[in-house]
């Protein structure tokens, strides 16, 4: 169980310094990876290519997959997953920072809980990890996770680990803008997979105005409602769950960004860090 792969996708808007910090945080785990797949989703900037070349020289296990045509996160992860050598795969975003003990604790959980999907709480930060904004937690146990999934995403995707063969049995990541991971978890849980969320924060997730802007507007709201309709049609949730979650998306999606940030902080996050 000490063998695992890291799966990361990077695109043109990423900052080279954020990519380096993210990769280094996984390479410096107390239980380091033996396989790291970095999938380039479309053409990148010259600065990003230089940073990737530097990282490749520093870390020989870094397997960079170059793809000139942008495919979107779901398709990029699906393609990158093909190159992962191990059944245990750790997801990592190119601008987040993992705590050193992240993988040690998650690998232990796979064994202790006989789990197929393992995630954890995370800390949202702005600019630096010294500036913590919120702590985002999700339900701990499998039964709680499955109930919670009817209305909200039950796992923190930036720090999730999963069994690769179970992802394939569920059909893999499917192109579903903004909800690729949520849709995958629903199908895996319906297939009988067991989930567990470590309640200790194991990752720093970059937050701020841009993140909340992406979760608002007519485009996002329309896609959210389409996804909720898909959930209901596939019987992942009941009618009341569909109505309540859809109304929530309409409210959150159409209010001004500043109010959206406050709403997330006060209502959709479990703790506010001082």
C-alpha positions in Angstrom: 0.0 0.0 0.0 3.0 2.3 0.0 3.0 2.4 -3.8 0.8 5.0 -5.3 0.6 7.4 -8.3 -0.1 11.1 -8.3 -2.4 12.5 -11.0 -2.2 16.2 -11.8 -3.5 18.3 -14.8 -2.0 21.7 -15.6 -3.3 24.4 -18.1 -2.1 27.6 -19.6 -3.4 30.0 -16.9 -1.4 28.3 -14.1 1.5 30.2 -12.5 4.9 28.4 -12.7 5.6 29.1 -9.0 2.3 27.6 -7.9 3.0 24.5 -10.0 6.4 24.0 -8.4 5.0 24.4 -4.9 2.3 21.9 -5.6 4.6 19.3 -7.2 7.2 19.7 -4.4 4.5 19.2 -1.7 3.7 15.8 -3.1 7.3 14.8 -3.8 8.2 15.6 -0.2 5.5 13.4 1.4 6.5 11.3 4.4 5.5 8.4 2.1 6.7 9.7 -1.3 5.2 8.6 -4.6 7.0 6.3 -7.0 4.9 7.6 -10.0 3.8 11.1 -10.8 1.7 11.9 -13.9 1.5 15.5 -15.0 -0.9 16.0 -17.9 -0.6 19.2 -19.9 -4.1 20.2 -21.0 -3.4 22.2 -24.1 -0.5 24.5 -25.0 1.2 26.2 -22.1 3.2 29.4 -21.6 7.0 29.3 -22.2 7.4 30.0 -18.5 5.4 26.9 -17.6 7.3 24.7 -20.1 10.6 25.9 -18.5 9.4 25.2 -15.0 8.2 21.7 -16.1 11.6 21.0 -17.7 13.3 22.0 -14.4 11.0 19.8 -12.4 11.7 16.8 -14.7 15.4 17.2 -14.2 14.9 17.4 -10.4 12.4 14.5 -10.1 13.0 11.6 -12.4 9.7 9.9 -11.6 7.8 12.9 -13.1 6.0 11.6 -16.3 4.8 14.6 -18.3 2.2 14.0 -21.0 2.0 16.8 -23.5 -1.2 17.5 -25.3 -1.6 20.6 -27.5 -5.4 20.6 -27.7 -7.2 21.6 -24.5 -9.8 19.0 -23.4 -11.2 20.3 -20.1 -10.5 18.8 -16.7 -12.6 15.7 -16.9 -11.1 14.5 -20.2 -7.6 15.5 -19.2 -7.8 13.5 -16.0 -9.3 10.5 -17.8 -6.4 10.5 -20.3 -3.8 11.1 -17.6 -5.2 8.2 -15.5 -4.2 5.8 -18.3 -0.5 6.5 -17.5 -0.8 6.0 -13.7 1.1 2.8 -12.9 -0.5 2.0 -9.5 -4.0 1.2 -8.4 -4.0 3.8 -5.7 -4.1 7.2 -7.3 -3.8 10.6 -5.5 -5.4 13.6 -7.1 -3.6 16.9 -6.8 -4.4 20.3 -8.3 -1.5 22.3 -9.8 -2.0 25.3 -7.4 -2.6 23.5 -4.1 -0.2 22.4 -1.4 -0.4 19.1 0.4 0.6 18.6 4.0 3.6 16.3 4.4 1.6 13.6 6.2 -1.2 13.6 3.7 -0.4 10.3 1.9 0.8 8.5 4.9 -2.6 9.0 6.6 -4.6 8.3 3.5 -2.8 5.1 2.6 -3.4 3.9 6.2 -7.1 4.7 5.8 -7.4 2.5 2.7 -6.4 -0.5 4.8 -8.1 0.3 8.1 -11.5 1.3 6.5 -11.3 -1.0 3.4 -12.1 2.1 1.4 -12.2 2.8 -2.3 -12.3 6.6 -2.1 -10.5 8.5 0.7 -10.5 12.2 1.0 -10.0 14.7 3.9 -10.7 18.1 5.3 -8.8 21.0 3.7 -7.8 24.6 4.5 -8.6 27.3 2.0 -6.0 30.0 1.8 -5.3 33.3 -0.1 -1.8 34.3 -1.3 0.1 32.2 1.3 -0.7 29.3 3.7 -0.3 31.6 6.6 -3.5 33.4 5.5 -6.2 30.7 6.2 -9.7 31.8 5.2 -11.8 28.7 5.9 -11.7 25.0 6.7 -13.8 22.8 4.5 -14.9 19.5 6.0 -17.1 16.7 4.6 -18.9 13.8 6.4 -16.6 11.1 7.8 -18.4 7.7 7.4 -19.6 5.8 4.4 -23.3 6.0 5.3 -23.1 9.7 6.0 -21.2 10.3 2.7 -23.9 8.5 0.7 -26.7 10.5 2.3 -24.8 13.8 1.9 -24.1 13.1 -1.8 -27.8 13.5 -2.6 -27.4 17.3 -2.3 -23.7 18.2 -2.1 -20.3 16.8 -3.3 -19.3 14.4 -0.5 -15.5 14.5 -1.1 -13.0 17.3 -1.4 -11.6 16.5 -4.9 -8.3 18.4 -4.4 -7.1 15.9 -1.8 -9.0 12.7 -2.9 -7.4 9.3 -3.4 -9.1 6.4 -5.1 -8.7 2.9 -6.5 -8.0 3.2 -10.2 -9.9 -0.1 -11.1 -13.0 1.2 -9.3 -12.9 4.4 -11.3 -12.8 2.4 -14.5 -15.6 0.2 -13.4 -17.7 3.3 -12.9 -16.9 4.6 -16.3 -14.1 7.0 -15.4 -14.3 10.8 -15.5 -17.0 12.0 -17.9 -17.0 15.4 -19.5 -19.4 17.3 -17.2 -18.1 20.9 -16.7 -17.7 21.9 -13.1 -19.1 18.6 -11.8 -16.7 15.9 -13.3 -15.6 14.7 -9.9 -19.1 14.8 -8.3 -20.5 12.7 -11.1 -17.8 10.2 -10.8 -18.3 9.8 -7.0 -22.0 9.3 -7.5 -21.4 6.5 -9.9 -18.7 4.8 -7.8 -20.9 5.0 -4.7 -23.9 3.5 -6.6 -21.5 0.7 -7.7 -21.0 -0.2 -4.0 -17.7 1.6 -3.4 -16.9 2.6 0.2 -15.9 6.1 1.0 -14.2 7.7 4.0 -13.2 11.3 4.8 -10.4 12.0 7.3 -11.5 14.8 9.5 -8.0 16.3 9.8 -7.1 18.9 7.2 -4.4 17.4 4.9 -4.2 20.0 2.1 -4.1 23.8 1.6 -6.4 24.8 -1.3 -5.8 28.1 -3.0 -9.0 30.3 -2.7 -10.0 33.9 -3.3 -12.2 36.0 -5.6 -11.5 34.0 -8.8 -12.6 30.7 -7.3 -16.0 32.2 -6.2 -16.5 34.0 -9.5 -16.3 30.7 -11.3 -19.2 29.4 -9.2 -21.5 32.1 -10.2 -23.2 33.6 -13.3 -25.8 32.4 -15.8 -23.5 29.9 -17.5 -22.5 28.2 -14.2 -26.1 28.2 -12.9 -27.4 26.6 -16.2 -24.8 23.9 -16.1 -25.5 23.2 -12.4 -29.2 22.9 -13.0 -28.5 20.5 -16.0 -26.4 18.4 -13.7 -29.0 18.3 -11.0 -31.6 17.2 -13.5 -29.2 14.4 -14.6 -28.7 13.3 -11.0 -32.5 13.1 -10.5 -33.1 11.2 -13.8 -30.4 8.7 -12.9 -32.0 8.3 -9.4 -29.0 9.5 -7.5 -31.3 11.7 -5.5 -35.0 12.1 -4.6 -37.4 14.9 -5.8 -37.0 16.9 -2.7 -33.2 16.7 -2.9 -33.4 17.8 -6.5 -35.6 20.8 -5.8 -33.7 22.0 -2.7 -30.2 21.7 -4.4 -31.5 23.3 -7.6 -32.9 26.3 -5.7 -29.6 26.6 -3.8 -27.7 26.7 -7.1 -30.0 29.4 -8.4 -29.6 31.5 -5.3 -25.8 31.2 -5.0 -25.2 31.4 -8.8 -27.1 34.7 -9.3 -26.2 36.8 -6.3 -23.2 39.2 -6.5 -19.7 37.7 -6.0 -19.1 39.4 -2.7 -22.3 38.0 -1.2 -21.4 34.6 -2.7 -18.1 34.6 -0.8 -19.9 35.5 2.4 -22.5 32.8 1.9 -19.9 30.1 1.3 -17.9 31.3 4.3 -20.9 31.5 6.7 -23.2 28.7 5.4 -21.2 26.2 3.4 -18.0 25.9 5.4 -17.8 24.3 8.8 -15.3 26.4 10.4 -13.9 29.9 10.1 -10.2 30.2 10.9 -9.0 33.2 12.9 
